[in-house]
């Protein structure tokens, strides 16, 4: 499905963006738990496209600590089930530095009892960071599951890049966290310490 590929460099190593004619189909992150990781050697056989090149440039800026908006990047998630597409499209609305819980995403998707299914959809997210599954935490603020290399520690690194503070693997108590209602109205709430 992906015909085009571009690389992006980070302090953790090189990542790869793959795209079809319609949009980004995958982002392969370097292992964020390592530094100077060369697990993805640059290959000249890859053919870039405008979409893959632009996406790679934005990802490189993101990993340099720049506030980056990926909302204009087209994604191609046609291969996923309708529910997973709904979940991933919903979390694309989260902005830089906003976090939300699995149960809130389930509610916003119209399935308030499907927090576990939301977790499954996020675990199968082929386009991390551009589709910001790292911005979803447990309802008590605990970091859970992240299928990209580096796991939960990688999720913590990404959220720290966005200014989120932690106590261990918990979002810092009383930190204001933003989420959106189905009408996209911003609401603030505080997480209670666990």
Secondary structure, DSSP 8 states (H G I E B T S, - for coil): ---EEEEEEETTEEEEEEE-SSSEEEEE---TTSSSB-SS---TT----HHHHHHHHHHHHHHTT-----TTS-B--TTS-HHHHHHHHHHTT--TT--EEHHHHHHHTT-TT-HHHHHHHHHT-SBBTTB-GGGEE-TTSB-----STTHHHHHHHHHHHTT--EETTEE-TT-EEEEE-TT--EEEEE----
